[in-house]
């Protein structure tokens, strides 16, 4: 097996366990709210989301700088071991403060993949191959989320929420070991002599400035859906946690299929056309979810959202991979991930207070409106240039 293929398989498994864990824990929040144990208000969910995402934001900045002197395999091991340990510890929570503290610890360990994993995938799959590789690794992350949504809901309904998280601790550990073994003998060059000073950051930001709006919208959309869609379905429409998990898995499952189709769609229609259609479709879908008064309409809007939202992510990642030289890619992907984290943190905090005062549908209406404005800005004012085509890999 070639080195790029082994790395892509390893990164896909790593992405899958990472993203599965990040939704497995929020899936139990509606249960705790419904029981009025540990969590009593939607704003408490918003605070967990906000501080968790800001923790990841902070550590991704630190990781970008420190990783120049770290071996990728060591970082990989720290991450999956920490994720597994956190999933074991969180079920021991007996108070909101303890849950909050363990949640922040968990968010430290999920700070690695979106900075370093994507950068190495981009390094080993330049030019036309980057669309294929980004679609595969992105789809694998979504597949992990599908499995987490389905299994956590069913396990929590059949047993309890603690069992669901402990089960995923074991799954993440096994997947982490396999992904680590695939790359344990691979050489990973470290950029010890490449300084990430202010000029380097400004140059990197300038190269990807045209897709900043996309990352902000993508991060906000992910945050609102993961942290508040379970409550929307479970509390507003009185859907059981098992069926709630199924509908969310359907959302992400459709998205997974779309990410695997991103490469062919990009070649046929062009990356920019796919990006624009996805951006506008995602904004409209959020409005449909927000105005839904019946279960069927809400689920329909969620499925539409899955079609469009998950084509945005690989498009953005390919834009970044083609626009930035290899030596700056961990920096670029770190900055892009942090944009998503900040927007997700802010909108999730806002969503908690909106839900307490105006109902659980209000965050989706607000984000749909903001997304419509962001789409107009992205297309009319700050559109990605055509030179970011599939073959436009930037050289060092």
DRENDO-1510 file (C-alpha; in Angstrom, 1 decimal, always signed):
<recs>
REC; n; res; u; v; w
REC; 1; UNK; +0.0; +0.0; +0.0 .
REC; 2; UNK; +1.4; +3.4; -1.0 .
REC; 3; UNK; +2.2; +6.0; +1.7 .
REC; 4; UNK; -0.5; +8.5; +0.6 .
REC; 5; UNK; -3.1; +5.7; +0.6 .
REC; 6; UNK; -2.1; +4.5; +4.1 .
REC; 7; UNK; -2.1; +8.0; +5.4 .
REC; 8; UNK; -5.6; +8.7; +3.9 .
REC; 9; UNK; -7.0; +5.5; +5.5 .
REC; 10; UNK; -5.4; +6.4; +8.8 .
REC; 11; UNK; -6.6; +10.0; +8.7 .
REC; 12; UNK; -10.1; +8.8; +7.7 .
REC; 13; UNK; -10.3; +6.5; +10.7 .
REC; 14; UNK; -8.9; +9.2; +13.0 .
REC; 15; UNK; -11.4; +11.7; +11.6 .
REC; 16; UNK; -14.3; +9.2; +12.1 .
REC; 17; UNK; -13.5; +8.5; +15.8 .
REC; 18; UNK; -12.8; +12.2; +16.5 .
REC; 19; UNK; -16.1; +13.5; +15.0 .
REC; 20; UNK; -18.1; +10.6; +16.4 .
REC; 21; UNK; -17.0; +11.5; +19.9 .
REC; 22; UNK; -17.8; +15.2; +19.5 .
REC; 23; UNK; -21.4; +14.4; +18.8 .
REC; 24; UNK; -21.8; +11.4; +21.1 .
REC; 25; UNK; -21.5; +13.6; +24.2 .
REC; 26; UNK; -24.0; +16.4; +23.0 .
REC; 27; UNK; -26.5; +13.7; +22.2 .
REC; 28; UNK; -26.9; +13.0; +25.9 .
REC; 29; UNK; -27.6; +16.7; +26.8 .
REC; 30; UNK; -31.3; +16.5; +25.8 .
REC; 31; UNK; -31.6; +13.5; +28.1 .
REC; 32; UNK; -30.1; +15.3; +31.0 .
REC; 33; UNK; -32.3; +18.4; +30.3 .
REC; 34; UNK; -35.4; +16.2; +30.1 .
REC; 35; UNK; -34.6; +14.5; +33.4 .
REC; 36; UNK; -33.7; +17.9; +34.8 .
REC; 37; UNK; -30.6; +16.4; +36.3 .
REC; 38; UNK; -27.2; +18.2; +35.8 .
REC; 39; UNK; -28.7; +20.3; +33.0 .
REC; 40; UNK; -31.8; +22.4; +33.7 .
REC; 41; UNK; -31.8; +25.1; +31.0 .
REC; 42; UNK; -30.9; +25.4; +27.3 .
REC; 43; UNK; -28.5; +28.2; +28.1 .
REC; 44; UNK; -26.4; +25.6; +30.1 .
REC; 45; UNK; -26.1; +23.6; +26.8 .
REC; 46; UNK; -25.1; +26.8; +25.1 .
REC; 47; UNK; -22.4; +27.4; +27.7 .
REC; 48; UNK; -21.1; +23.9; +27.3 .
REC; 49; UNK; -20.9; +24.4; +23.6 .
REC; 50; UNK; -19.4; +27.8; +23.7 .
REC; 51; UNK; -16.6; +27.1; +26.2 .
REC; 52; UNK; -15.9; +23.7; +24.6 .
REC; 53; UNK; -15.4; +25.2; +21.2 .
REC; 54; UNK; -13.4; +28.1; +22.6 .
REC; 55; UNK; -11.1; +25.5; +24.3 .
REC; 56; UNK; -10.6; +23.8; +21.0 .
REC; 57; UNK; -10.0; +27.2; +19.4 .
REC; 58; UNK; -7.2; +28.0; +21.9 .
REC; 59; UNK; -5.5; +24.6; +21.7 .
REC; 60; UNK; -5.6; +24.6; +17.9 .
REC; 61; UNK; -3.5; +27.8; +17.9 .
REC; 62; UNK; -1.0; +26.3; +20.4 .
REC; 63; UNK; -0.9; +23.0; +18.4 .
REC; 64; UNK; -0.1; +24.8; +15.1 .
REC; 65; UNK; +3.0; +26.3; +16.7 .
REC; 66; UNK; +4.1; +23.3; +18.8 .
REC; 67; UNK; +3.5; +20.7; +16.1 .
REC; 68; UNK; +6.5; +21.9; +14.2 .
REC; 69; UNK; +8.6; +20.2; +16.8 .
REC; 70; UNK; +6.3; +17.2; +17.5 .
REC; 71; UNK; +6.1; +13.9; +15.7 .
REC; 72; UNK; +2.7; +13.5; +14.1 .
REC; 73; UNK; +2.4; +9.9; +15.4 .
REC; 74; UNK; +2.9; +11.0; +19.0 .
REC; 75; UNK; +0.2; +13.7; +18.6 .
REC; 76; UNK; -2.1; +11.1; +17.0 .
REC; 77; UNK; -1.6; +8.8; +20.0 .
REC; 78; UNK; -2.2; +11.5; +22.6 .
REC; 79; UNK; -5.4; +12.5; +20.8 .
REC; 80; UNK; -7.2; +9.2; +20.6 .
REC; 81; UNK; -6.1; +8.1; +24.0 .
REC; 82; UNK; -7.4; +11.3; +25.5 .
REC; 83; UNK; -10.7; +11.1; +23.7 .
REC; 84; UNK; -11.2; +7.5; +24.9 .
REC; 85; UNK; -10.3; +8.5; +28.5 .
REC; 86; UNK; -12.7; +11.4; +28.5 .
REC; 87; UNK; -15.6; +9.3; +27.3 .
REC; 88; UNK; -14.9; +7.0; +30.3 .
REC; 89; UNK; -14.8; +9.9; +32.8 .
REC; 90; UNK; -17.7; +12.0; +31.7 .
REC; 91; UNK; -20.3; +9.4; +32.7 .
REC; 92; UNK; -19.0; +9.8; +36.3 .
REC; 93; UNK; -20.3; +13.4; +36.4 .
REC; 94; UNK; -22.7; +14.1; +39.3 .
REC; 95; UNK; -22.9; +17.9; +38.9 .
REC; 96; UNK; -23.0; +20.5; +36.1 .
REC; 97; UNK; -19.6; +21.8; +37.2 .
REC; 98; UNK; -17.9; +18.4; +37.0 .
REC; 99; UNK; -19.6; +17.7; +33.6 .
REC; 100; UNK; -18.4; +21.2; +32.4 .
REC; 101; UNK; -14.8; +20.5; +33.6 .
REC; 102; UNK; -14.6; +17.0; +31.9 .
REC; 103; UNK; -16.2; +18.4; +28.8 .
REC; 104; UNK; -13.4; +21.0; +28.5 .
REC; 105; UNK; -10.8; +18.3; +29.0 .
REC; 106; UNK; -12.4; +16.3; +26.2 .
REC; 107; UNK; -12.3; +19.3; +23.9 .
REC; 108; UNK; -8.5; +19.6; +24.4 .
REC; 109; UNK; -8.0; +16.2; +22.9 .
REC; 110; UNK; -10.3; +16.8; +19.8 .
REC; 111; UNK; -8.2; +19.8; +18.9 .
REC; 112; UNK; -5.6; +17.8; +16.8 .
REC; 113; UNK; -7.2; +16.3; +13.8 .
REC; 114; UNK; -8.6; +19.3; +12.0 .
REC; 115; UNK; -5.3; +21.1; +12.2 .
REC; 116; UNK; -2.7; +18.4; +11.6 .
REC; 117; UNK; -4.6; +15.5; +10.0 .
REC; 118; UNK; -6.0; +17.6; +7.2 .
REC; 119; UNK; -2.7; +19.2; +6.6 .
REC; 120; UNK; -1.0; +15.9; +6.1 .
REC; 121; UNK; -3.8; +14.7; +3.8 .
REC; 122; UNK; -3.3; +17.9; +1.7 .
REC; 123; UNK; +0.5; +17.5; +1.6 .
REC; 124; UNK; +0.3; +13.9; +0.3 .
REC; 125; UNK; -2.5; +14.5; -2.2 .
REC; 126; UNK; -1.7; +17.6; -4.3 .
REC; 127; UNK; -3.3; +18.9; -7.5 .
REC; 128; UNK; -6.4; +17.0; -8.8 .
REC; 129; UNK; -6.0; +14.3; -6.1 .
REC; 130; UNK; -6.9; +16.8; -3.3 .
REC; 131; UNK; -10.6; +16.9; -4.2 .
REC; 132; UNK; -10.8; +13.1; -4.0 .
REC; 133; UNK; -8.8; +12.9; -0.7 .
REC; 134; UNK; -10.7; +15.7; +1.0 .
REC; 135; UNK; -14.0; +14.1; +0.0 .
REC; 136; UNK; -12.9; +10.7; +1.4 .
REC; 137; UNK; -11.6; +11.9; +4.7 .
REC; 138; UNK; -14.5; +14.3; +5.2 .
REC; 139; UNK; -17.0; +11.6; +4.4 .
REC; 140; UNK; -15.3; +9.3; +6.9 .
REC; 141; UNK; -15.7; +11.9; +9.6 .
REC; 142; UNK; -19.4; +12.1; +8.7 .
REC; 143; UNK; -19.7; +8.3; +8.8 .
REC; 144; UNK; -18.4; +8.3; +12.3 .
REC; 145; UNK; -21.1; +10.8; +13.2 .
REC; 146; UNK; -23.8; +8.7; +11.6 .
REC; 147; UNK; -22.9; +5.7; +13.8 .
REC; 148; UNK; -22.6; +7.9; +16.9 .
REC; 149; UNK; -26.1; +9.4; +16.4 .
REC; 150; UNK; -27.8; +6.1; +15.9 .
REC; 151; UNK; -26.0; +4.1; +18.6 .
REC; 152; UNK; -26.0; +6.8; +21.3 .
REC; 153; UNK; -29.8; +7.3; +21.0 .
REC; 154; UNK; -30.6; +3.6; +21.0 .
REC; 155; UNK; -28.2; +2.7; +23.8 .
REC; 156; UNK; -29.4; +5.6; +25.9 .
REC; 157; UNK; -33.0; +4.6; +25.4 .
REC; 158; UNK; -32.3; +0.8; +26.0 .
REC; 159; UNK; -29.8; +1.2; +28.9 .
REC; 160; UNK; -28.7; +4.7; +30.1 .
REC; 161; UNK; -26.6; +7.6; +28.8 .
REC; 162; UNK; -23.5; +6.4; +30.7 .
REC; 163; UNK; -23.5; +3.1; +28.9 .
REC; 164; UNK; -23.7; +4.8; +25.5 .
REC; 165; UNK; -20.6; +6.9; +26.2 .
REC; 166; UNK; -18.6; +4.1; +27.7 .
REC; 167; UNK; -19.4; +2.0; +24.6 .
REC; 168; UNK; -18.0; +4.8; +22.4 .
REC; 169; UNK; -14.9; +5.0; +24.5 .
REC; 170; UNK; -14.1; +1.4; +23.6 .
REC; 171; UNK; -14.9; +2.0; +19.9 .
REC; 172; UNK; -12.7; +5.1; +19.8 .
REC; 173; UNK; -9.8; +3.3; +21.4 .
REC; 174; UNK; -9.9; +0.4; +18.9 .
REC; 175; UNK; -10.2; +2.7; +15.9 .
REC; 176; UNK; -7.4; +4.9; +17.3 .
REC; 177; UNK; -5.0; +1.9; +17.6 .
REC; 178; UNK; -5.7; +0.8; +14.1 .
REC; 179; UNK; -5.2; +4.3; +12.6 .
REC; 180; UNK; -2.0; +4.6; +14.6 .
REC; 181; UNK; -0.6; +1.3; +13.4 .
REC; 182; UNK; -1.1; +2.3; +9.8 .
REC; 183; UNK; +1.3; +5.2; +10.1 .
REC; 184; UNK; +3.7; +4.0; +12.8 .
REC; 185; UNK; +6.5; +3.4; +10.3 .
REC; 186; UNK; +5.9; +6.4; +8.1 .
REC; 187; UNK; +8.3; +9.3; +8.0 .
REC; 188; UNK; +6.9; +12.7; +8.9 .
REC; 189; UNK; +9.0; +15.7; +8.2 .
REC; 190; UNK; +8.9; +18.4; +10.8 .
REC; 191; UNK; +9.2; +22.1; +9.9 .
REC; 192; UNK; +11.5; +23.0; +12.8 .
REC; 193; UNK; +13.2; +25.8; +10.8 .
REC; 194; UNK; +10.0; +27.3; +9.5 .
REC; 195; UNK; +8.9; +30.1; +11.9 .
REC; 196; UNK; +5.2; +30.9; +12.2 .
REC; 197; UNK; +5.6; +34.7; +12.9 .
REC; 198; UNK; +3.0; +37.4; +12.4 .
REC; 199; UNK; +4.0; +37.9; +8.7 .
REC; 200; UNK; +3.5; +34.2; +8.1 .
REC; 201; UNK; +0.0; +34.3; +9.6 .
REC; 202; UNK; -1.0; +37.4; +7.7 .
REC; 203; UNK; +0.3; +35.9; +4.4 .
REC; 204; UNK; -1.6; +32.7; +5.0 .
REC; 205; UNK; -4.8; +34.5; +5.9 .
REC; 206; UNK; -4.5; +36.6; +2.8 .
REC; 207; UNK; -4.3; +33.5; +0.7 .
REC; 208; UNK; -7.6; +32.1; +2.1 .
REC; 209; UNK; -9.5; +35.3; +2.7 .
REC; 210; UNK; -12.1; +34.6; +0.0 .
REC; 211; UNK; -13.4; +31.5; +1.9 .
REC; 212; UNK; -13.5; +33.0; +5.4 .
REC; 213; UNK; -17.3; +33.6; +5.2 .
REC; 214; UNK; -17.8; +29.9; +4.2 .
REC; 215; UNK; -15.9; +28.7; +7.2 .
REC; 216; UNK; -17.8; +31.0; +9.5 .
REC; 217; UNK; -21.2; +29.7; +8.2 .
REC; 218; UNK; -20.1; +26.1; +8.2 .
REC; 219; UNK; -19.0; +26.2; +11.8 .
REC; 220; UNK; -22.1; +28.0; +13.0 .
REC; 221; UNK; -24.3; +25.5; +11.1 .
REC; 222; UNK; -22.5; +22.5; +12.6 .
REC; 223; UNK; -22.7; +23.9; +16.1 .
REC; 224; UNK; -26.4; +24.7; +16.1 .
REC; 225; UNK; -27.3; +21.3; +14.6 .
REC; 226; UNK; -25.2; +19.2; +16.8 .
REC; 227; UNK; -26.1; +21.0; +20.1 .
REC; 228; UNK; -29.8; +21.9; +19.4 .
REC; 229; UNK; -31.3; +19.7; +16.7 .
REC; 230; UNK; -31.6; +16.8; +19.2 .
REC; 231; UNK; -33.5; +19.0; +21.6 .
REC; 232; UNK; -35.7; +20.3; +18.7 .
REC; 233; UNK; -36.7; +16.8; +17.7 .
REC; 234; UNK; -37.0; +15.4; +21.2 .
REC; 235; UNK; -38.6; +18.2; +23.0 .
REC; 236; UNK; -40.7; +20.2; +20.4 .
REC; 237; UNK; -41.9; +17.1; +18.4 .
REC; 238; UNK; -41.8; +14.6; +21.2 .
REC; 239; UNK; -39.7; +12.2; +19.2 .
REC; 240; UNK; -38.0; +9.4; +21.3 .
REC; 241; UNK; -34.2; +9.6; +21.6 .
REC; 242; UNK; -33.8; +6.4; +19.5 .
REC; 243; UNK; -35.8; +8.0; +16.6 .
REC; 244; UNK; -34.1; +11.4; +17.2 .
REC; 245; UNK; -30.7; +9.6; +16.7 .
REC; 246; UNK; -32.0; +8.0; +13.6 .
REC; 247; UNK; -33.2; +11.3; +12.0 .
REC; 248; UNK; -29.9; +13.0; +12.8 .
REC; 249; UNK; -28.0; +9.9; +11.4 .
REC; 250; UNK; -30.1; +10.3; +8.3 .
REC; 251; UNK; -29.0; +14.0; +8.1 .
REC; 252; UNK; -25.4; +13.2; +8.4 .
REC; 253; UNK; -25.7; +10.0; +6.3 .
REC; 254; UNK; -27.0; +12.0; +3.4 .
REC; 255; UNK; -24.2; +14.4; +4.0 .
REC; 256; UNK; -21.7; +11.5; +4.0 .
REC; 257; UNK; -22.8; +10.4; +0.6 .
REC; 258; UNK; -22.5; +13.9; -0.7 .
REC; 259; UNK; -19.0; +14.3; +0.5 .
REC; 260; UNK; -17.9; +11.1; -1.3 .
REC; 261; UNK; -19.6; +12.6; -4.4 .
REC; 262; UNK; -17.8; +15.9; -4.0 .
REC; 263; UNK; -14.9; +14.9; -6.2 .
REC; 264; UNK; -17.0; +13.8; -9.2 .
REC; 265; UNK; -19.3; +16.8; -8.8 .
REC; 266; UNK; -16.4; +19.2; -8.6 .
REC; 267; UNK; -14.9; +17.8; -11.9 .
REC; 268; UNK; -18.2; +18.0; -13.7 .
REC; 269; UNK; -19.6; +21.3; -12.6 .
REC; 270; UNK; -16.6; +23.1; -11.1 .
REC; 271; UNK; -15.8; +23.6; -7.4 .
REC; 272; UNK; -17.1; +27.1; -7.2 .
REC; 273; UNK; -20.5; +26.2; -8.7 .
REC; 274; UNK; -20.8; +23.4; -6.2 .
REC; 275; UNK; -19.8; +25.6; -3.4 .
REC; 276; UNK; -22.3; +28.4; -4.3 .
REC; 277; UNK; -25.2; +26.0; -4.8 .
REC; 278; UNK; -24.5; +24.3; -1.5 .
REC; 279; UNK; -24.2; +27.5; +0.4 .
REC; 280; UNK; -27.5; +28.9; -0.8 .
REC; 281; UNK; -29.3; +25.5; -0.3 .
REC; 282; UNK; -28.0; +25.1; +3.3 .
REC; 283; UNK; -29.3; +28.6; +4.2 .
REC; 284; UNK; -32.8; +27.9; +2.8 .
REC; 285; UNK; -32.9; +24.5; +4.5 .
REC; 286; UNK; -32.2; +26.1; +7.9 .
REC; 287; UNK; -35.2; +28.4; +7.4 .
REC; 288; UNK; -37.4; +25.3; +6.5 .
REC; 289; UNK; -36.3; +23.6; +9.8 .
REC; 290; UNK; -37.0; +26.8; +11.7 .
REC; 291; UNK; -40.6; +27.3; +10.4 .
REC; 292; UNK; -41.5; +23.6; +10.6 .
REC; 293; UNK; -44.7; +23.0; +12.6 .
REC; 294; UNK; -44.8; +19.2; +11.9 .
REC; 295; UNK; -42.3; +16.4; +12.3 .
REC; 296; UNK; -42.3; +15.6; +8.5 .
REC; 297; UNK; -41.5; +19.1; +7.5 .
REC; 298; UNK; -38.7; +19.4; +10.1 .
REC; 299; UNK; -37.2; +16.0; +8.9 .
REC; 300; UNK; -37.5; +17.1; +5.3 .
REC; 301; UNK; -35.6; +20.3; +6.0 .
REC; 302; UNK; -33.0; +18.4; +7.9 .
REC; 303; UNK; -32.4; +16.0; +4.9 .
REC; 304; UNK; -32.1; +19.0; +2.5 .
REC; 305; UNK; -29.6; +20.5; +5.0 .
REC; 306; UNK; -27.6; +17.3; +4.8 .
REC; 307; UNK; -27.5; +17.4; +1.0 .
REC; 308; UNK; -26.1; +21.0; +0.9 .
REC; 309; UNK; -24.1; +21.6; +4.1 .
REC; 310; UNK; -21.7; +18.7; +3.6 .
REC; 311; UNK; -20.6; +19.7; +0.2 .
REC; 312; UNK; -19.5; +23.0; +1.6 .
REC; 313; UNK; -16.8; +21.4; +3.9 .
REC; 314; UNK; -14.7; +19.5; +1.3 .
REC; 315; UNK; -15.0; +22.5; -1.1 .
REC; 316; UNK; -13.6; +24.8; +1.5 .
REC; 317; UNK; -10.8; +22.3; +2.4 .
REC; 318; UNK; -9.8; +22.0; -1.2 .
REC; 319; UNK; -9.7; +25.7; -1.7 .
REC; 320; UNK; -7.3; +26.0; +1.3 .
REC; 321; UNK; -5.2; +23.0; +0.2 .
REC; 322; UNK; -4.7; +24.5; -3.3 .
REC; 323; UNK; -4.2; +28.1; -2.1 .
REC; 324; UNK; -1.4; +27.6; +0.5 .
REC; 325; UNK; +2.1; +26.1; +0.1 .
REC; 326; UNK; +2.8; +22.8; +1.9 .
REC; 327; UNK; +4.9; +24.4; +4.6 .
REC; 328; UNK; +2.0; +26.6; +5.7 .
REC; 329; UNK; -0.8; +24.1; +5.4 .
REC; 330; UNK; -1.1; +23.2; +9.1 .
REC; 331; UNK; -1.2; +26.9; +9.8 .
REC; 332; UNK; -3.9; +27.5; +7.2 .
REC; 333; UNK; -6.1; +24.5; +8.3 .
REC; 334; UNK; -5.6; +25.5; +11.9 .
REC; 335; UNK; -6.8; +29.1; +11.1 .
REC; 336; UNK; -9.8; +27.7; +9.1 .
REC; 337; UNK; -10.7; +25.3; +11.9 .
REC; 338; UNK; -10.5; +28.1; +14.4 .
REC; 339; UNK; -12.8; +30.3; +12.3 .
REC; 340; UNK; -15.4; +27.5; +12.4 .
REC; 341; UNK; -14.8; +27.0; +16.1 .
REC; 342; UNK; -15.3; +30.7; +16.9 .
REC; 343; UNK; -18.5; +31.1; +14.9 .
REC; 344; UNK; -19.8; +27.8; +16.3 .
REC; 345; UNK; -19.1; +28.9; +19.8 .
REC; 346; UNK; -20.7; +32.3; +19.4 .
REC; 347; UNK; -23.9; +31.1; +17.6 .
REC; 348; UNK; -24.3; +28.1; +20.1 .
REC; 349; UNK; -24.1; +30.5; +23.1 .
REC; 350; UNK; -26.7; +32.7; +21.4 .
REC; 351; UNK; -28.8; +29.7; +20.5 .
REC; 352; UNK; -29.1; +28.6; +24.1 .
REC; 353; UNK; -30.5; +32.0; +25.3 .
REC; 354; UNK; -32.7; +32.3; +22.2 .
REC; 355; UNK; -34.2; +28.8; +22.9 .
REC; 356; UNK; -34.9; +29.7; +26.5 .
REC; 357; UNK; -36.7; +32.9; +25.5 .
REC; 358; UNK; -38.2; +32.3; +22.0 .
REC; 359; UNK; -38.4; +28.5; +21.7 .
REC; 360; UNK; -36.1; +25.8; +20.4 .
REC; 361; UNK; -36.8; +26.7; +16.7 .
REC; 362; UNK; -35.5; +30.2; +16.9 .
REC; 363; UNK; -31.7; +29.4; +16.5 .
REC; 364; UNK; -32.4; +27.8; +13.1 .
REC; 365; UNK; -34.4; +30.8; +11.9 .
REC; 366; UNK; -31.7; +33.2; +13.0 .
REC; 367; UNK; -28.9; +31.2; +11.4 .
REC; 368; UNK; -30.9; +30.7; +8.2 .
REC; 369; UNK; -31.3; +34.5; +8.0 .
REC; 370; UNK; -27.6; +35.1; +8.7 .
REC; 371; UNK; -26.7; +32.4; +6.2 .
REC; 372; UNK; -28.7; +34.1; +3.4 .
REC; 373; UNK; -26.8; +37.3; +4.1 .
REC; 374; UNK; -23.5; +35.5; +4.2 .
REC; 375; UNK; -24.3; +33.8; +0.9 .
REC; 376; UNK; -25.0; +37.1; -0.8 .
REC; 377; UNK; -21.7; +38.5; +0.5 .
REC; 378; UNK; -19.8; +35.4; -0.5 .
REC; 379; UNK; -21.1; +35.4; -4.1 .
REC; 380; UNK; -21.5; +39.1; -4.8 .
REC; 381; UNK; -18.7; +40.7; -2.8 .
REC; 382; UNK; -16.1; +38.1; -1.7 .
REC; 383; UNK; -16.3; +35.1; -4.0 .
REC; 384; UNK; -13.4; +32.6; -4.3 .
REC; 385; UNK; -11.4; +33.4; -7.5 .
REC; 386; UNK; -11.5; +30.9; -10.4 .
REC; 387; UNK; -7.8; +30.2; -10.1 .
REC; 388; UNK; -8.7; +27.9; -7.2 .
REC; 389; UNK; -9.6; +25.2; -9.6 .
REC; 390; UNK; -8.8; +21.5; -9.1 .
REC; 391; UNK; -5.4; +21.8; -10.7 .
REC; 392; UNK; -4.2; +25.0; -9.1 .
REC; 393; UNK; -1.9; +23.7; -6.4 .
REC; 394; UNK; +0.4; +26.4; -5.1 .
REC; 395; UNK; +4.0; +25.7; -5.1 .
REC; 396; UNK; +6.5; +26.5; -2.3 .
</recs>
